[in-house]
Amino acid sequence: MSSDSATLINQPTNAVAKLPLLAAVVALVGLGDAVYLTIHHYTGEKVPCSIVEGCEQVLTSSYAEVAGIPLAVFGAAAYFAAFSLAILAAFGNRSMWTLFGITNSNSSANKKAGDAAAALALYQSAPSGAQPPNQLGASTLPVTVEEFADFQCPTCAVVHTKMKEINSLYSGRIKFIYRNFPLPMHKNAYDASTAAEAAGLQGKFWAMQDQLFTNQAAWSNSNEARKLFEEYAVKIGLDTNKFQADMMGLQTKKRVDDDLARGRALGISGTPTIYINGNKLAFEQMEVSQMRQIIDAELAKAGSQTQPNQPAPANVVNQSANASNTSAGNSANK
């Protein structure tokens, strides 16, 4: 994933976050010293502890033990406790045991199951995003692939070709939803999203989406990106006057903002982000072969045929969402 598209919003940078690690290091050094002193106390060897003048005299005095236990033992216990607390503060309540190779497989499995259930519940309860969504495939199909992407994100442009292949392979058996998630670091990304939505009001969302990703390098850093969008509008046969007005209109901006609200509620901070039936994909899973495995498994659960279709002709495109958008646009313009 490109460095800018993978940037996390509100990533902590405060040096205070590193204090527990520093405390753990100091405690570990103290623990090692206390163990060293304890060993030498019981072996009776002379301890070369010259950090503090007179150390040897202290270790051999009557104050070196409490109830027959050398003070170094108490020191070791205190340092171990401090080290443990620092590790817990730095990494969470399971990290200390993991550090020592102690794990509970049942507990880990239960935690993963609980996390997955919580993530699915969040996915289902998040704001719905733009309605109707930009969608390929019927709403009744058993598998939903939902992508949050930024038209100016280089990685999204790469993944775009993979999603086109997935949609071709599974045409008629999955529904694919595209969500606008323009990142604030990309100066033309929001305008690109409104351009795609404006094209959608004329039934050409997917044609404009393809133009934007295919020609990303041309407009990404341009100071006249909107003029380039208008050229793409002409190329795909749009009414340019309506396109220009819609691109600046409230309806398209609301659709983009609604998609952003859904993404933010899901905790999305980078693009692309893809869900398959509510399960978020890791970046390394955004390969055609990996997505096919996941989709096939979901189709199998639904009792559907698991082998993908032959690629559909390039000119066969499901424009169901665009038809809805066109109707909405026509109604708004009456």
N, C-alpha and C positions, 0 to 999 in steps of 0.2 A: 504494500500500500504506500502511496506517496506520502512524504512527510507532512505536507500541509493538510491533506484529506484525513490523515490519521490523527491530527492534533486533537487533543481532548480539551473540551471547554472547562474552564475553572480548574485546570490541573494544579495541584498544590505545589508551590515552590518555596514556601517559607522554611527557613533554616531550622525553625523550632521543631519541625517534623523529624529532624535528624537527631535530636537530643536523646531519645531513648536508645538509639544505636551507640551513641557515644558513651552513655551510662553503662551499657552492656559491656563495652570494651574495657572500661575502667574496672568494673566489677569482676570481669574475668581475670584481669591482671592481679587484682587483690586476692581472688580465690586461689590462683596459682601460688602466690606468695604464702598465703596462710597454710595451704597444704604442704608446701616446702618446709615451713617452720614446724609444723606438726610432726612430720616424718623425722626431722632432725632432733626434735624434743625427745621422741621415744628411742631413737638410736643412740642418743647421748653424744652425738658428734658436735663439734664446735661449729656454730653457725656464723658465717662471714656476712652478717647483715650490717653493713656500714652506712645505710641510708640515714640513720639517726645515730649520732654519737652516743656510745654507752649501751647499744642494743644488746650486746652479749651479756652485760651485767643484769639487764632487765630480765632476759630469758632465764637466767639461772637464779633469780631472786625468788622470795616466797610469794611474790605477787604474780608469778608466771602461771599459777594454777588457781582454779576455783573449784572447790570440792573434788580435788584430785584430777580435774580435767584441764589440760593446757588451754590458755587463752586463745591460742592459734586455732583450736577446734571451733570455738565460738565465732572467731573471725571468719573461718571458712564457711560456717553455716550462714552467717550474715551476708557474706559476699555472694554465696550461691542464691540466697533469696533475692538479693538486689539484682543479680544477673537475670534470674527468672522473670522478675517483674518487668525489667527493661525489655526483654524479648517479647513478653506478652503485650506490652504497650506498643512495641514497634510493629509486630506482625499479626497479632490476634491470639486468641486463647488456645489455638491448636499448634502454633508454630514451635513452641518450646519442645513439645514431645516429638514433633516431626524432626527437629534438629538432632535429637538423640536416637532417631530411627524407630520411635515408638508410635504406631498408628493403630487405629481401630477401624478395620475395614467396614464393619457393619455401620458404625457411626458415620463414616465418610459416605457410604452409599445412601444412608438415610438423609444426610445433609444435601447431597446432590439431588435426590428425589424431591426434597422439600424446596430447594432452590428452583428446580425446573417447574414445579407446580406454581410457585409464587410468580415466576416469570410469565407463565402462561396466563395466570389470572390478571397480571398487569396488562398483558397484550390485549386481552379480551375486554378490559374495562377502560382502556385508553380512549381519548376522544376519537371519533370516527374518521377524521380527516375530511378532505374535500368530497362532497357528495353531488352527483354520483362520481365514483372514482374513475380515474383513467385505467380502464380494465379491458383485458383481452380474455375472452371466454365467458361462459354463462355463470351467473352467481350461484347456481345450484351444483356446480362441479365440486368434487370432494377435496381437492387439493388447492390451496391458495398460496401462491408465491407473491410476496409483497416486498418491493424494493424501495428503499429510501436512497435517493441519489441527488448529486449536484452536477448540473450540466457542465460546470467548469472544472470539475475534479478529474484529473488525468486517469486515475484508477477506475472511475466510473465509466469512462469512455472505453476502457479495455473490457470491463465486465459487461458493457452494453452488447458487445458482439456475442458474448457467451449467453446472455439472456435471450438474444434473438434466436440462437440455436436451440435453446431449451424450449422456447415458445413454438418453434417449428416442429421439434420432435414430439411435443406433447399437445399439439393443437387439438382442441376439442375435448381434452381430458383434464386440463388444469385451468385455473384462472390466474392471470398475472396482473398485479396492480402496481402501477408506478406512482410513487409519492415524491413530490418536490421537497428537497431538503437543501436549499442553497446555503452554503456556509458563509459567515460574515467576512471571512478573509478573502473571498473571491468577489471582485468588484462588479462583475457582469453576471454573476450566477442568478441573482434574483430576477433581473430583467430577462434572462434566458428562460426562466420558469414561466414568467408572465407571457412571453412570446409563444411558448408551447401551449399554454392554456388558451391563448387567443386563437391559435390555430385549431384547438379542440372545439371551439365554439362554431367552427365551420366544418367540423368532422374530419380534421386532419392532424390531430394531436400526434399520432404515431409517426406520420411523415415528417413533421417538424422535429420531433424528438430525434429521429435518425439524422436529420440535417444538422442539428446542434451538436450531436456527439461526433459525427463524421467530420465536421468542419471546426471542431473545437479549437484547434491551434490558430485558426484565422481570427476568431473573435474574442478569445479569452482575455487578452490584454489590450484590446482595441479601445480607443476613446470614442469610436463611432460604431459600437456593437449593434445598436438598434437599426442602423442603416443596413448592416449585414443581415440582420434578422428579416428585414423587409425584402431583401434580395431572395432569401430562402422562401419567403411567403409567395413571391412571384413564381419561383421555380416549381413549387408544389401546387400552384393553381388557386391561390387564395384571392379573395376580394381584398386588395391591399388597403383600401380606405377603411373598411370595417376592421381589418387586422390591426391597423395603427390605432384606431380608437379603442378597440378591445384590449390591446396590450397595455394601454394607460388607464383602463377602466377599473372600477372597484370590484367587479365580478371576478376577474382573473386574479387580482391581488388577494381577494378573500380566499379563493381556492388554494393559492400558494400558502397563505397564512394558516389555513386549516390543516394542511398537510404538515407544516412546521410544528403546529401545536400537538399533533398526534406524535410526531417523532420525539419532541422534547418530553412529552409525558412518558414515553417509553425509555427515556434516558439516553437517547441517541446523541452522540457528539461527533461522529465522524462518518464519512461516506466512502464506499457504498455500505449499506447495512441491509441485509436480506433476511426475511423470515419465511419459513416454509411451514404452513399450518401452525403458526404461532411460535415456532422454535427458531431462535436466532442462530444463524450460521456463523461459524468462525471464519476468519478471512481465508484460511487455507482450504476451506470447503467450497469456496466460490469458483470451483472448476466444474466444467460440464460433467465430467465423470462422477465427481462427488455429489453434485446436485441430482444427477440421475439416480444414484443409489438411494438418496433420501426420498425423492419423489416416488420412485418405484415402491419403496417400503410403505409410504403413505397410501398409495393407490392399492397396494395389497391389503392394507388394513380396511380399506373401504370396499374391498371385494371387486376391484376393477382389474382390467387387463394390465399387466405390468410391463409388457414390451412396448417401447416407444414407436410411434408412427414413423413412416418415411417422411423426410422433410417436405413441407408443403411448398408449392410454387411461390416465388418471391412476391407475386402480385396478389396472393390470396392473404388478406389481412382482416382480422376480426376488428371491426370498428364499433363494437357495441357501445363502449363508453362515449365515443365521439358522437354517435347518433343521439345519445341522451344529452350530451353537452350542446349539440346543435339545436335540439328542441328547446333546451333551456335558454340558449342565446336568442333564438327566434322569438320566444315568448317575451323575453326581456326587451327586445327591440320594437315590439308592437306598440 
